[in-house]
């Protein structure tokens, strides 16, 4: 049985297949994040995030997930669609991510910057919600 670190290593070892998968699904960024990338001794899953090309309909999320499972030979993948995630989740996934595919240089940096700025710009709304819940 393959674990999440084995699955991540398969992605690292086959950049051609990763690139083909991403191009096929119009994914411009594929990143690994979370416990498998970090130093947690026994991660339970592989956290991956995709950012899709904005020039048309987004990728078939389940097809991307299925192709990633097939490529890694691992079913324990948690896939985040960054285009649909909130700013806190996007920033959390991207800040310490390991970039596995980037269609052109700068996409990751722009995505991190945008997520961080949006999180900062909307912090007051999250604070207000917490204040309202406390009343």
C-alpha positions as CSV (number, residue, x, y, z in Angstrom):
1,X,0.0,0.0,0.0
2,X,1.2,3.5,-0.9
3,X,1.1,6.3,1.5
4,X,0.8,10.1,1.0
5,X,4.5,10.7,0.9
6,X,4.9,7.9,-1.8
7,X,2.1,9.6,-3.8
8,X,3.8,13.0,-3.5
9,X,7.1,11.4,-4.6
10,X,5.4,10.0,-7.7
11,X,4.3,13.5,-8.7
12,X,7.8,14.8,-8.1
13,X,9.4,12.0,-10.1
14,X,7.1,12.5,-13.2
15,X,6.9,16.2,-14.0
16,X,6.0,15.3,-17.7
17,X,2.9,13.4,-16.6
18,X,2.0,16.1,-14.1
19,X,2.4,18.8,-16.8
20,X,0.3,16.8,-19.3
21,X,-2.4,16.3,-16.7
22,X,-2.5,20.0,-15.9
23,X,-2.6,21.1,-19.5
24,X,-5.3,18.6,-20.3
25,X,-7.5,20.0,-17.5
26,X,-6.5,23.7,-18.0
27,X,-4.9,23.8,-14.6
28,X,-2.3,26.5,-14.4
29,X,-1.0,25.7,-10.9
30,X,-0.7,22.4,-8.9
31,X,0.7,22.6,-5.4
32,X,1.1,20.2,-2.5
33,X,0.5,21.6,1.0
34,X,-0.3,20.4,4.5
35,X,1.1,17.6,6.6
36,X,2.6,15.6,3.8
37,X,4.8,18.5,2.7
38,X,5.5,19.4,6.4
39,X,7.3,17.5,9.0
40,X,4.3,15.6,10.5
41,X,5.6,12.0,11.1
42,X,2.6,10.1,9.7
43,X,0.4,12.2,7.4
44,X,-3.0,10.6,6.6
45,X,-3.6,12.2,3.2
46,X,-2.1,14.2,0.4
47,X,-3.4,17.8,0.2
48,X,-3.2,19.2,-3.3
49,X,-4.4,22.5,-4.6
50,X,-5.2,23.5,-8.2
51,X,-5.7,26.9,-9.8
52,X,-7.6,26.8,-13.1
53,X,-7.2,28.9,-16.1
54,X,-9.8,31.7,-16.0
55,X,-10.4,31.8,-19.8
56,X,-13.4,29.5,-19.9
57,X,-15.3,26.9,-17.9
58,X,-13.3,25.4,-15.1
59,X,-11.9,21.9,-15.1
60,X,-14.0,18.9,-14.2
61,X,-13.0,18.7,-10.6
62,X,-13.8,15.0,-10.2
63,X,-11.9,14.2,-13.5
64,X,-8.8,16.1,-12.2
65,X,-9.1,14.2,-8.8
66,X,-9.5,10.9,-10.6
67,X,-6.4,11.5,-12.8
68,X,-4.3,12.5,-9.8
69,X,-5.4,9.3,-8.0
70,X,-4.5,7.3,-11.0
71,X,-1.1,9.0,-11.5
72,X,-0.1,8.7,-7.8
73,X,-1.8,5.3,-7.2
74,X,-3.2,6.8,-4.0
75,X,-6.8,7.4,-3.2
76,X,-6.2,9.6,-0.1
77,X,-6.0,12.9,-2.0
78,X,-7.7,16.0,-0.6
79,X,-8.0,18.4,-3.6
80,X,-8.7,22.1,-3.1
81,X,-9.9,24.2,-6.0
82,X,-8.2,27.5,-5.3
83,X,-10.5,29.4,-7.7
84,X,-13.5,28.5,-5.4
85,X,-11.8,28.7,-2.0
86,X,-12.0,31.6,0.4
87,X,-9.0,33.8,1.0
88,X,-8.0,32.3,4.3
89,X,-8.0,28.8,2.8
90,X,-6.2,29.9,-0.4
91,X,-3.5,31.7,1.6
92,X,-3.0,28.8,3.9
93,X,-2.6,26.4,1.1
94,X,-0.3,28.5,-1.0
95,X,2.1,30.1,1.5
96,X,4.1,27.0,2.4
97,X,3.2,25.0,-0.7
98,X,5.5,22.9,-2.8
99,X,4.8,23.8,-6.4
100,X,4.5,20.7,-8.6
101,X,3.3,22.6,-11.8
102,X,3.2,26.2,-12.8
103,X,2.2,26.9,-16.4
104,X,4.3,30.0,-16.4
105,X,6.6,31.7,-13.9
106,X,4.9,34.0,-11.5
107,X,1.5,32.3,-11.2
108,X,2.2,31.0,-7.7
109,X,3.6,34.4,-6.5
110,X,0.6,36.2,-7.9
111,X,-1.9,33.8,-6.3
112,X,-0.2,34.0,-2.9
113,X,-0.1,37.8,-3.1
114,X,-3.8,38.0,-4.2
115,X,-4.9,35.6,-1.4
116,X,-3.0,37.4,1.2
117,X,-4.3,40.8,0.2
118,X,-7.9,39.6,0.0
119,X,-7.5,37.9,3.5
120,X,-6.2,41.2,4.9
121,X,-8.9,43.3,3.2
122,X,-11.7,41.1,4.5
123,X,-10.3,40.5,8.0
124,X,-12.7,43.1,9.5
125,X,-15.7,41.0,8.2
126,X,-14.4,37.9,10.0
127,X,-13.8,39.9,13.2
128,X,-17.3,41.4,12.9
129,X,-18.9,37.9,12.6
130,X,-17.0,36.7,15.7
131,X,-18.2,39.8,17.6
132,X,-21.8,39.3,16.6
133,X,-21.6,35.6,17.6
134,X,-20.4,36.6,21.0
135,X,-23.3,38.8,21.7
